Amino acid sequence: MTQSEALDILKTGANVFLTGEPGSGKTYVINKYVSYLRRRAVEPAITASTGIAATHIGGMTLHSWSGIGIKAKLDKYDLDRIASTKNIARRVGLAKVLVIDEVSMLLPETFSMVDAVCREIKQSQEPFGGMQVILVGDFFQLPPVEKRNLEHFEQLLGEAPHRFAYSSPVWKKMSPIVCYLTEQHRQEDPDFIKLLNAIRQNIFSDEHLRHIQKRKIGLGDAPKDAPKLFSHNADVDRVNNEILEKLPGVERIYNMSSRGPGSYVAALKRGCLSPEILRLKTGSAVMFTKNSPPDGFVNGTLGTVEKFDDDGRPVVKIRNGKRIVVGEADWAMEEGGKILAWIMQLPLRLAWAMTVHKSQGMSLDEAVADLSEVFEFGQGYVALSRVRKLSGLHILGWNELAFQVHPEVLAEDEEFRLRSEDALLAFNQLGETEMLSMHDRFILACGGKAKKRMALKNTGKP
């Protein structure tokens, strides 16, 4: 399914599971849909399963939005308390469209709890109280994080429990239309695309391994400014601190500022890829942590601190040779167009190393990946798929789990593909007039302003 076809289905108001391989444009489609709704005076609730994902799409965590916080289960008292909390009741009650990004990282219990909150506040037994719910993600990528007592690979490679959101009874009840994006907008190397697809389809062979082996290097041979992806935070902190300390020159320190309720600020800080205390020197390898195309950078753009200007701002030379004077950026938590909290920091982080988890959602020109301590299905796949082409990939090592995806997801993914094909066939049978009429009816049902039909006909724009 193409991006435009998926967008047309979203505009009908149907519940949708928007999926596809890394680089297929899931975030792009959501951003287009959000802009479409806002132009028609409909403000969607934009959430994500993690703070990092929430910052990527300009929203808040689903846990914060729904008021469930870190709870593992809800009793009647919890539900009554949440539903009677003024801010939560207002935002959930007014919401007509709910976007949940990185749904692959949601436990089924969490999914069900949010549904219960929505139904209680909206006083409706329809899934999520009857609002349109758009689930975004790829179950081949990182799964939910949960506490475990596992003997590392042995239990992971054995019979894995069903711990995905799609196993929740609520998912089955809402039966979302599957929009499986099939275009590729990140990778441009045919051999690399075949390799990634082989991992995704569980047909990774010696032929694919040979491509990996050709990209194997020693740590001392790693490109100087390429970010290194590790499985564990301890390795990331060690590498970044060691290299920074070895650089000559004066260290500059930039402290994050904030405003708003403590819980909201804390959520923004957890999701922000820029650290609370950023330490830089001339020569620091850095990565931009925010999208700003007019300024010449996006989240994941790599560069080097060349100098500091008279105001103490770092001047970063990016890979294409352009120099960018980097000022503070803000990350805000909004609701209904009102800013609830914000943080301010330079949109930079040291880029010699980062965790695979924090890299999810990024596109990198080049990366060094250490997959020797991968401990989760999909972790190796996420690390590899961050990079645009095979020549930009450098691998320090790998283990048995590095090129495997969750066995349960393989079977489920086939079902998702079939359902997407069926959905596309059904919607293609609708005429353009009927499709546009469905779009207008949904906007009006949300209390928005549908475009006049004559204007639609003249401009040719939906």
Helices and strands as residue ranges (DSSP letters): H 3-10, E 16-20, H 26-39, E 45-48, H 51-57, E 60-61, H 62-66, H 76-83, H 86-94, E 97-101, G 103-105, H 108-122, G 127-130, E 132-136, H 153-156, G 165-167, H 169-174, E 177-181, H 190-200, H 206-214, G 219-221, E 228-230, H 233-246, E 252-255, E 257-259, H 262-271, E 277-280, E 285-288, G 293-295, E 302-308, E 314-318, E 323-325, E 329-335, E 338-345, E 348-350, E 353-355, H 356-359, E 367-371, H 379-385, G 390-392, E 393-398, H 407-428, H 432-445, H 453-459
